[in-house]
Every structure is written in C-alpha cells, then in structure tokens.
Amino acid sequence: MAEKAAALREQMTLEELRKSRDLSQEEVAAALAVGQPAVAKLEKRADMRLSNLRRYVEALGGRLEITAHFGEESVVVDVGEEAV
C-alpha cells in the first residue's frame, strides 16, 4: 500500500495511473460510458481537453487539481466540474 501511495506522488502517464489503481481500460470505459478504444486513445494523447482529463481521473476515483508554480509560490487551480 505504501508503495502505491509513493507511486501516486510521482509523475505518471494516464496508463500508469490507471494501472496503479488496478483498473483495466474496460473498467474505465464502463465508468465513462465509452468504448475501450476511446480510453486507449485518450491514454495516448499528448494534448487533451481539461474536461476529458477530469472525467478520466474521476473515473479512477480521484479528483483533478492543477498546481501553478510561480517561483517560491504555488497555487492550486481547481479544475472541478464547475470550473471546466
């Protein structure tokens, strides 16, 4: 469990993140009400809409936040449903 928690703190691809949650593409697809090929395509995209990324993270059971760094200062930018 501690190993999984440490892994979640590191930079991960969407595929790595999904696998760290022990979920298949089919399970994520069902949660998103899309087909498995749509999940595979999303995981390979380098550029995507924030709303798609938010939905994907929520399908994994998480909540998406973006942190903006300005030198010594960091600000969390909430990209919840209301913000997208």
Contacts in CASP RR format, 6 or more apart in sequence:
PFRMAT RR
TARGET T0000
AUTHOR 0000-0000-0000
METHOD contacts of the structure
MODEL  1
MAEKAAALREQMTLEELRKSRDLSQEEVAAALAVGQPAVAKLEKRADMRL
SNLRRYVEALGGRLEITAHFGEESVVVDVGEEAV
4 20 0 8 1.000
7 20 0 8 1.000
8 17 0 8 1.000
8 20 0 8 1.000
12 20 0 8 1.000
13 43 0 8 1.000
14 42 0 8 1.000
14 43 0 8 1.000
14 56 0 8 1.000
15 43 0 8 1.000
17 57 0 8 1.000
17 60 0 8 1.000
18 24 0 8 1.000
18 25 0 8 1.000
18 28 0 8 1.000
18 43 0 8 1.000
18 60 0 8 1.000
21 60 0 8 1.000
21 61 0 8 1.000
23 60 0 8 1.000
25 36 0 8 1.000
25 39 0 8 1.000
25 40 0 8 1.000
25 43 0 8 1.000
26 36 0 8 1.000
28 39 0 8 1.000
28 56 0 8 1.000
28 59 0 8 1.000
28 60 0 8 1.000
29 35 0 8 1.000
29 36 0 8 1.000
29 38 0 8 1.000
29 39 0 8 1.000
31 59 0 8 1.000
32 38 0 8 1.000
32 39 0 8 1.000
32 55 0 8 1.000
32 56 0 8 1.000
32 59 0 8 1.000
39 56 0 8 1.000
42 48 0 8 1.000
42 52 0 8 1.000
42 56 0 8 1.000
50 64 0 8 1.000
50 66 0 8 1.000
50 79 0 8 1.000
50 84 0 8 1.000
51 84 0 8 1.000
53 64 0 8 1.000
53 79 0 8 1.000
54 64 0 8 1.000
54 79 0 8 1.000
54 80 0 8 1.000
54 81 0 8 1.000
54 84 0 8 1.000
57 63 0 8 1.000
57 64 0 8 1.000
58 64 0 8 1.000
63 80 0 8 1.000
64 79 0 8 1.000
64 80 0 8 1.000
65 76 0 8 1.000
65 77 0 8 1.000
65 78 0 8 1.000
65 79 0 8 1.000
66 76 0 8 1.000
66 77 0 8 1.000
66 79 0 8 1.000
67 74 0 8 1.000
67 75 0 8 1.000
67 76 0 8 1.000
67 77 0 8 1.000
68 74 0 8 1.000
68 75 0 8 1.000
68 76 0 8 1.000
68 77 0 8 1.000
77 83 0 8 1.000
END
